[in-house]
Amino acid sequence: MAIQLKTTAIAALGAVALGVGAYAAFPLSASKDMAFVTSGPAVLGYVYYTGLYGPMPYLVDDFWIDTFEVTNAKYQEFVTATGHAPAAFVDEDDLNQKDQPVTGVLHSDATAYCEWAGKRLPTEIEWEKAARGVEGQLYPWGDEADYSRAHLTGDAPITVASYEGDISPYGVRGMAGNVSEWVSDVRVAKGGRCFDGGADPRKETPEMMLILAGLKEMNGGVLPEMCLPPEVDPNPHIAGEPCAYIKGNSWNGRDHMTVSSNRMWDYTNAYAEFVGFRCARDE
């Protein structure tokens, strides 16, 4: 069952005057295990249409989020304690090291682990605020596309604490690279891509056209598959199948997927060697 979003959008960008600027100096509150994200408005979303509508302010309640992605060691504690099925790659030496993020888990596996730990999966909006702060910076570290700060290459994930530069304003680590992450949002596809449905006004804006033109140029003259609209998607979802959102780039992704607003998706009964998760809890 999908966790209900506790978030509502402010009606217009003019609502910044209601207090986004006042949160610019928000306190950093991070422990070894979890970071505290204060309530209030945050500029989220992007003109890039695989994500939240925006950029615009959203209101987000207080919550805590894991400082690091859940590791193989922590997931194995859950498996041992509950008898839950192990991760799919438990016997793969390049994916099963104790301090690597756990991968090869279904959306339901991630949900079950978080519940066992007394937590839950974060919503997409919570995840994005934890990554971007309140002023809508493009990456966890700021607006500069410095891809050297995150693990975006190689053949496998690395230990969760490896890249100190991949850190958000709240002290959350590894949100730009290493592995992508399941979030709680689940949708039922009606054919085409796994979106909420309905027309997206960003597709026809001048800003959107510039972004798509740039992506096309970087991709050898064709749009990356993730940018294709539903009617030309070569791999459409099966109508009625549940799918869940995935946030953050990984060692297996492309550079343009590193922006924190980017959204991916997959069937809830699918897993991958580059998708893990972290947990959140209410204040």
N, C-alpha and C positions, 0 to 999 in steps of 0.2 A: 504493500500500500504506500502510495507516495506521501511524503511529509508535506503538509499544507504550508504554503508560503505565508510568512508572517509579515510580508512587506508590501507597501503600496507606493505607487509612483507619485511624485509631485507633478502637478498638471503642466507646468511650463518651466523652461529654463530661467525665467524671471524669478522663480522661487528660490534661486540662489540667495536672494536677499533675505530669505527667511532664516538663513543661518549656516550655509555651507562654509562660507568664509570664516565664520566664528569657530569652526572646528579644525582650522588649518593647523593649529598647534596642539592637536589631540595628544594625550599622554601615551607613551609607549608602555604597554603593560604585558610583559611576556615572562613566563616562567620557563623552566627547562622543558616542560612537556606541552604546555598550552599557552596561547596568546589571547589576551582579552581585547575584543573589538568593541569600542564604545558605541552606544546608540546615537542616532542622528542621521542627517542627510549625507549622501555621498554621490558624486557624479559618476555614473556607471553607463555601460552600453557604448555603442560606437556606430558610425555610419556603415560599417562593414556588416552585412546583413546576417552573417552566421553568429548571432549573439543577441543580447538584450537590445531593445529599441533605445536609441540614445545618440549622442551623449545627453543625459539629463539627470537631474537629482532623483534619487530614490531614498526612501526612509527605511532604515534597517534597525531592528532592535539590538540591544546588547547580546553578545554571545561570546563564547570561547571557541577557539579552533586549535587543533594540534599544531605545534610548532613544526614538526616534521611529518612526512608521510609515514604511514604504518609500515613497520619493517617486517621482514620474514620472521625474525625472532619473536616479535610481539604476536604476529598472526599464529605462529606455532603454539604459543601459550594458550591461545583461544581454542585451537584444534585439540590440544591435549586435554584441556579442561572440559570441553563440551562434547567431544566426539564428532565435531563438524568435519566435513570432508576437507582434506588439505588443499592448498593452492595447486593449480594445475602443473606448475613448473617446479614442484618441490624436489624433484630429482635432477634438475638441470643445473649443473655447476656454475654456469655463467649467470643464473638468475636466482639461486637459492642461498646466497651468502647472508648471514644473519643480519647485517646492518644495511643491506640493500632494501629498497621498498618492495613490499610484496606485490607481485603481479600474478596474472593467471587466475583472477577472481571474478566471479559474476557480480552483478549489481546486488543481488540478494545476499551473496557472501559478505560483501562490504557492509551492507545494512545489518546483517546478523552480528558481525564483529563489533560494530559500533554499539549496538544494543547490549551485547555482553559486557562491554567496557563501561556501560552507564552513559553512553553518548548517543549520537545519531550522525548520519551524513549531513554535511552542510548543504543548504540550498545553493543554487547557482548565484543568487544575489549576495548571499553571505560570503561565498567563496571569492567572488569578484571584489567585494569591498575589502576583504582581508588582504587581497593581492594588491589593490590599487590605492588604498587610503581613501580620503574623502574628496580629493580634488581631481580625481579621474586621471591620474598619470597612466601612461600607456603600459608600462612594465612595472614589476614590483620595485625596482630601484629608481624609477623616474621615467622621463620621456625619451631618453636616448636609446637607440636600438643597438646596445652593446651586447651582442650575443655571446661574447666571451665570458659573461658573468654566469651563464647557466650551462648545464650539461645537455647539449643539443646534437651530439655526434656520437660515433662509436657503435658498438654492437650489442650493448646491454646497459642497464642502469648501473649506477655506482652507489656507494654508501650515501645515506641521506644527508649527512653533514658535510659533504665534500666541497660544495661551492658556497663560500661565505658571501660572495657578491650577489647571490640569488636570494635576496631578503626583502621583505615588504616593509612598509612603514610601521607595521605592528610587530615586526620581528619574526614573521612567519617565513620559513625557509623552503626553497625548492618549488615555488609555485610557477616558475617560468620554464623549468626543464626537468630533466631526469626521467620522470614518468608523468603522464597525464593522469587525471583523477576523476573518478565517478563522483557526481553530486546527487542529491536526493531526487531531483526533478524527473518525473517519468511522464511521458506522453504516449498516446496511442496514435500511431501513424494512420493517415487516411489515404495512403498512396503518396508517392513523392518523398520528399525529405521529412525528417523528423522535426518539424516546426510546430508551433502552436496553432497554425492555420490562419487563413485570412491574408489579405494583401499587405505587403510590407512597403511602406512609402519610401524607404531608403533605396529601393532598387532603381528608382528613376531619378534620384537627385544628382546634380552635377558632381557633388563630392563622391557619390557612389560610383559614378561613371569613371572618375579619375582613378579611384582605387582599383576598380576592375581592370582598367587599361594597364595600370602598373603591374598587377598580378599576371596579366596575360603576357606582357613583355618579358617578365622574369621566368615564365614557364614555357618558353619556346613558341610563343604565338597562340597558345590556347589557354583557356581558363583552367586552373586546377579543378579537379572534380568536385572538391568541397564548395566551390563557388558557383557551380551550375544551378540554375533555378530548377524547381521540381519537374517542370514539363520536359526538360532535356537531360535529366539525371539518368546516366546509363545503368545505375544500380538502385532503382527506387525501392523504398521500403514496401513490404507487403502490408496491404491495408489491414488494420486491426491489430497488428503486432505491437506490443509495448516496446518502447525504446527509452533510453535514459541519456541525459546530458553528461558530457565529459569536458572538463576544463583543464587548461594548462598544456604547454607543449611537452615534448619528451625527447629522448635520445634518437627517436625514430621519426621525428617530425620535420617540417620545413620551417625556415626562419620566420616567414610571415605569420606563422601560427603562434608565435611567442607572445603577441599582445594579449594582455590579461582578459580582454573582452571576448576573445575568440571562443566559440562554442563548437564542440564536436558532439557526436552521438553514436550510439550503437544499440543493438538489441539488448534487452536486459539479460538474455540467456547466452550472451557472448562474452568472451574474455580475450585478452591480448597480453603479449609480453611487454608492452609499453604503457599499460593502464593499471594504476593502483588506486589508492584513496587515502584520505585522512578523515578524522572525525571532528565533530563539533558538539557543543552542548549549550543549553540556555544558561543565562546568568542566574 
